[in-house]
Amino acid sequence: MKNFKKQFKSFVDKYLNNYNFVYLTTDLRGFIKTFPDIHPDEICDFIINTFIKKKITVIIPTYSYSNKGKFIIESTQSNLSYFTKWFLTKKIERSEHPIFSVASRGPKSKIVMNIGKSAFGYDSIFERLLKNKTSIFHLGRPFNYGNTITHYIEQSVGASYRHNKNISTSVYKKKKLIGKNYSIFARNSNLKDKKYITNSKKIDLILKKKKLITQIGNEKKLTNITHLDFKKIYHVMCNSFYNDNKIFIN
């Protein structure tokens, strides 16, 4: 555990000075295999505390994909990573979007509250994070495996293979109905061909070539610790789409 703590803290201290937010994507399997003496909860706790000590607010996806029925902010579970499930047991704030909710902890955790109804459009969490000093941070999951910010880029540039789709889910908080008519930027239902499936390998290569992916560890062993500056990659990803409108798909 000592080696992991030293590597992680050194990386954060070196590359995340002056950042206000971290959008954190995780897969702990590689670290658990490499450091078998570490309990997953200990990793999660150390990571969150490292960020908070630097006054960085952590944002974690807590997607539930609740496309019908009820989404209850306090109790609807997520089927994402171990880290996500652990995070939801802590004192956090959680956004209202029934499909793509996120949770936050830190000095500016209120950023996820009263979010826009479009998952990737006006006043979405991604639009809010783009206006701030934000790190797109991957732990144990290489960026080329994908990140939901891609859909935010696709909506920003108007990708024709996706469209706005309304969701019928009702959102509840403290037993009160607080919203309906949320939306996502969904892949067109008539595009069944595999070539329209999201693929981040091409944009990953471009970002690496431009030295916009800062990373230590081993991607193949899922022990990577990865940082990308959101504003910098946003502009490169948008321009890459304008040069090749299939950059984010097979």
C-alpha positions as CSV (number, residue, x, y, z in Angstrom):
1,M,0.0,0.0,0.0
2,K,2.9,2.3,0.8
3,N,4.1,2.2,-2.8
4,F,0.7,3.0,-4.2
5,K,0.1,5.9,-1.8
6,K,3.5,7.4,-2.6
7,Q,2.9,7.1,-6.4
8,F,-0.6,8.5,-6.3
9,K,0.1,11.4,-4.0
10,S,3.2,12.4,-5.9
11,F,1.3,12.3,-9.2
12,V,-1.5,14.5,-7.8
13,D,0.9,16.9,-6.2
14,K,2.8,17.3,-9.4
15,Y,0.0,17.6,-11.9
16,L,-3.2,18.8,-10.2
17,N,-2.1,22.0,-8.5
18,N,-4.7,24.8,-9.0
19,Y,-7.4,22.3,-10.1
20,N,-10.9,22.7,-8.6
21,F,-12.5,19.5,-9.8
22,V,-11.7,16.0,-10.7
23,Y,-14.1,13.9,-12.8
24,L,-13.0,10.4,-11.6
25,T,-13.3,7.2,-13.6
26,T,-12.1,4.0,-11.8
27,D,-11.4,0.3,-12.1
28,L,-9.6,-1.0,-9.1
29,R,-9.0,-4.6,-10.3
30,G,-5.5,-4.0,-11.5
31,F,-4.4,-2.3,-8.3
32,I,-5.9,-5.0,-6.1
33,K,-4.0,-7.6,-8.1
34,T,-0.7,-5.7,-8.0
35,F,-1.1,-4.7,-4.3
36,P,-2.9,-7.7,-2.8
37,D,-2.4,-6.4,0.7
38,I,-4.7,-3.4,0.0
39,H,-8.3,-3.5,0.9
40,P,-10.4,-1.8,-1.8
41,D,-12.1,0.5,0.8
42,E,-8.6,1.7,1.9
43,I,-7.8,2.6,-1.7
44,C,-11.0,4.5,-2.1
45,D,-10.6,6.4,1.2
46,F,-7.0,7.3,0.5
47,I,-7.8,8.6,-3.0
48,I,-10.7,10.8,-1.9
49,N,-8.8,12.2,1.1
50,T,-5.8,13.0,-1.1
51,F,-8.0,15.1,-3.4
52,I,-9.9,16.8,-0.6
53,K,-6.7,17.7,1.3
54,K,-5.8,19.7,-1.9
55,K,-9.3,21.3,-1.8
56,I,-10.2,19.5,-5.0
57,T,-13.9,18.5,-5.3
58,V,-14.3,14.9,-6.6
59,I,-17.1,14.1,-9.1
60,I,-17.8,10.4,-9.7
61,P,-20.3,8.9,-12.2
62,T,-23.2,7.1,-10.4
63,Y,-25.1,6.2,-13.5
64,S,-28.2,4.1,-12.9
65,Y,-29.7,4.1,-16.4
66,S,-33.2,4.5,-15.0
67,N,-35.1,5.1,-18.2
68,K,-38.5,4.5,-16.7
69,G,-40.3,4.5,-13.4
70,K,-38.7,6.4,-10.5
71,F,-35.2,7.6,-9.8
72,I,-34.8,8.3,-6.1
73,I,-31.7,10.4,-5.5
74,E,-31.0,9.0,-2.0
75,S,-31.5,5.3,-2.7
76,T,-31.3,4.3,-6.4
77,Q,-28.3,2.2,-6.8
78,S,-25.6,2.3,-9.5
79,N,-24.2,-0.7,-11.3
80,L,-20.9,1.0,-12.0
81,S,-17.6,0.3,-10.3
82,Y,-16.8,-0.7,-6.8
83,F,-15.6,2.8,-6.2
84,T,-19.0,4.2,-7.2
85,K,-20.9,1.9,-4.9
86,W,-18.5,2.7,-2.0
87,F,-18.8,6.5,-2.7
88,L,-22.6,6.3,-2.6
89,T,-22.4,5.1,1.0
90,K,-20.6,8.2,2.1
91,K,-21.8,11.8,2.8
92,I,-22.1,13.1,-0.8
93,E,-24.2,15.3,-3.0
94,R,-25.9,13.5,-6.0
95,S,-27.3,15.1,-9.1
96,E,-30.8,14.7,-10.4
97,H,-30.4,13.2,-13.8
98,P,-32.1,9.7,-13.8
99,I,-29.7,8.2,-16.4
100,F,-26.4,9.9,-15.9
101,S,-26.3,11.0,-12.3
102,V,-23.0,12.0,-10.7
103,A,-22.1,12.3,-7.0
104,S,-19.6,14.8,-5.5
105,R,-17.6,15.4,-2.3
106,G,-15.4,18.3,-1.5
107,P,-15.5,22.1,-1.0
108,K,-17.5,22.8,-4.1
109,S,-19.7,19.7,-4.0
110,K,-22.9,21.8,-4.7
111,I,-21.9,22.0,-8.3
112,V,-23.9,18.9,-9.0
113,M,-27.1,20.3,-7.6
114,N,-30.1,21.6,-9.7
115,I,-28.5,20.3,-12.8
116,G,-29.9,20.9,-16.3
117,K,-32.3,18.3,-17.7
118,S,-30.1,17.5,-20.7
119,A,-27.4,15.0,-19.7
120,F,-24.9,16.5,-22.1
121,G,-26.4,19.8,-23.1
122,Y,-27.2,23.2,-21.4
123,D,-26.2,23.4,-17.8
124,S,-25.2,19.7,-17.6
125,I,-22.5,18.7,-15.2
126,F,-20.1,18.6,-18.1
127,E,-20.9,22.1,-19.2
128,R,-20.3,23.3,-15.6
129,L,-17.0,21.4,-15.3
130,L,-15.8,22.8,-18.6
131,K,-16.2,26.3,-17.1
132,N,-13.9,25.4,-14.2
133,K,-10.4,24.0,-13.8
134,T,-11.2,20.3,-14.2
135,S,-9.1,17.2,-14.5
136,I,-10.5,14.2,-16.3
137,F,-8.9,11.6,-14.1
138,H,-8.7,7.8,-14.8
139,L,-7.6,5.3,-12.3
140,G,-7.1,1.7,-13.5
141,R,-9.2,2.3,-16.6
142,P,-7.3,3.6,-19.7
143,F,-8.9,6.6,-21.5
144,N,-9.1,4.5,-24.6
145,Y,-11.7,2.3,-22.9
146,G,-14.0,5.4,-23.1
147,N,-15.3,8.3,-21.1
148,T,-18.8,9.7,-21.0
149,I,-17.4,13.2,-21.8
150,T,-17.3,11.9,-25.4
151,H,-21.1,12.2,-25.6
152,Y,-20.8,15.8,-24.3
153,I,-18.5,16.5,-27.2
154,E,-20.8,14.8,-29.7
155,Q,-23.7,16.9,-28.6
156,S,-21.6,20.0,-28.7
157,V,-20.5,19.4,-32.3
158,G,-23.9,18.0,-33.4
159,A,-23.0,14.4,-34.3
160,S,-25.7,13.3,-36.7
161,Y,-25.7,9.7,-35.6
162,R,-27.2,10.7,-32.2
163,H,-30.3,12.6,-31.2
164,N,-31.9,14.1,-28.2
165,K,-34.2,11.6,-26.5
166,N,-36.6,12.4,-23.7
167,I,-36.8,10.0,-20.7
168,S,-40.1,9.3,-18.9
169,T,-38.5,8.7,-15.5
170,S,-39.7,10.7,-12.5
171,V,-37.1,12.0,-10.2
172,Y,-37.6,12.1,-6.4
173,K,-35.7,13.7,-3.5
174,K,-36.8,13.4,0.1
175,K,-39.9,11.7,-1.1
176,K,-40.9,14.6,-3.2
177,L,-41.2,14.7,-7.0
178,I,-38.7,17.2,-8.2
179,G,-38.5,16.7,-12.0
180,K,-39.5,14.9,-15.2
181,N,-38.7,15.2,-18.9
182,Y,-34.9,14.7,-18.6
183,S,-33.1,13.9,-21.8
184,I,-30.0,12.1,-23.2
185,F,-28.1,12.3,-26.5
186,A,-28.8,8.8,-27.7
187,R,-27.6,6.9,-30.7
188,N,-30.1,6.8,-33.5
189,S,-32.2,3.7,-33.3
190,N,-31.9,2.9,-37.0
191,L,-28.1,2.7,-36.8
192,K,-27.7,-0.9,-35.8
193,D,-24.4,-1.3,-37.6
194,K,-21.4,-1.9,-35.3
195,K,-19.5,0.9,-37.0
196,Y,-21.7,3.4,-35.0
197,I,-20.6,1.9,-31.6
198,T,-18.5,4.3,-29.5
199,N,-14.8,3.7,-29.9
200,S,-12.2,5.9,-28.1
201,K,-9.0,4.4,-29.5
202,K,-8.6,6.9,-32.3
203,I,-9.1,10.0,-30.2
204,D,-6.8,8.5,-27.5
205,L,-4.0,8.2,-30.0
206,I,-4.5,11.9,-31.1
207,L,-4.5,13.1,-27.5
208,K,-1.3,11.1,-26.7
209,K,0.4,12.4,-29.8
210,K,-0.4,15.9,-28.6
211,K,0.9,15.0,-25.2
212,L,-2.4,15.8,-23.6
213,I,-2.6,12.5,-21.6
214,T,-0.3,12.6,-18.6
215,Q,0.0,9.1,-17.2
216,I,2.0,6.7,-15.0
217,G,1.5,3.0,-14.5
218,N,0.6,0.3,-17.0
219,E,-2.6,0.4,-19.1
220,K,-2.5,-3.3,-20.0
221,K,-2.3,-4.2,-16.3
222,L,-5.0,-1.6,-15.4
223,T,-2.7,0.2,-13.0
224,N,-2.7,3.5,-14.9
225,I,-3.0,6.8,-13.1
226,T,-4.1,9.3,-15.8
227,H,-4.8,13.0,-16.0
228,L,-6.2,15.1,-18.8
229,D,-7.1,18.8,-18.7
230,F,-10.7,19.1,-19.6
231,K,-10.6,22.4,-21.5
232,K,-7.5,21.4,-23.5
233,I,-8.9,18.1,-24.6
234,Y,-12.3,19.5,-25.3
235,H,-11.0,21.8,-28.0
236,V,-8.9,19.1,-29.5
237,M,-11.7,16.6,-29.5
238,C,-14.1,19.1,-31.1
239,N,-11.6,19.9,-33.8
240,S,-10.8,16.2,-34.4
241,F,-14.5,15.6,-35.0
242,Y,-14.7,18.4,-37.5
243,N,-11.7,16.8,-39.4
244,D,-13.3,13.3,-39.1
245,N,-16.9,12.9,-38.1
246,K,-16.3,9.3,-37.3
247,I,-13.5,9.9,-34.8
248,F,-15.6,8.7,-31.8
249,I,-17.1,5.6,-33.4
250,N,-15.8,2.4,-35.0
